[in-house]
Amino acid sequence: LKIAILAEKYATDLRWYVDTILKLISISGDYVSDSIWHRVVQIVTNHPQGDLQGYAAATLFVAVSPHRCHETTVSVAAYVLGEFGFLIAERAGMSGEEQFHVLHQHWFNVDTKTRAILISTYAKLANLYEECRPLVAPIFARSKNSSDVEVQQRCAEYAAMREAFS
């Protein structure tokens, strides 16, 4: 926590701050509290000027591309790509469908709290990209029967919204 506070306090560039906190998450993993990654999301979200949002989306896309990465990285990436993935969707190898595949490879390795974030991201991807809809629909259908109430409710609500607006 202290490293994150110092990084934010003395950051001269927000890109450097994002890189530093992502490095902290990759090294410290389980010892990084939720408040730290929430702060990164808050900073990225509240700074639309410049290219910080696109930079964060591209950096996190690369960070979650390996099959093995820390769950906190998956949580941050899911949130940021869900909100700002459209900024990188035109780049080679970073389409909406690629974003879905890069995130979904972690589905079976994360807990239900992260799955709930992934479900929201999948709904956003399916809304933006036609090619993601057939990929997302079976996940929502299977997860409507999840033992976790949060996952179950999100899937049921997003699936209902898709049907209502299709």
Number of C-alpha atoms within 10 A of each C-alpha: 12 7 11 19 13 11 17 20 10 9 14 10 10 17 16 13 20 24 15 17 21 22 14 17 23 17 12 13 16 12 10 17 13 12 11 17 20 14 15 21 19 12 17 22 15 11 12 11 7 8 13 19 25 20 18 27 29 21 16 23 24 14 19 24 17 12 11 11 16 19 19 22 19 27 23 24 30 31 20 24 30 24 18 20 28 20 17 21 20 11 10 8 11 20 18 25 18 16 28 22 14 22 22 21 14 21 15 9 16 15 10 17 12 20 23 21 19 26 24 19 23 29 22 19 24 21 13 15 14 12 14 21 17 10 16 18 18 12 15 22 14 11 20 20 14 15 10 14 14 15 23 19 16 19 26 17 13 18 19 12 12 15 9 8 6 6
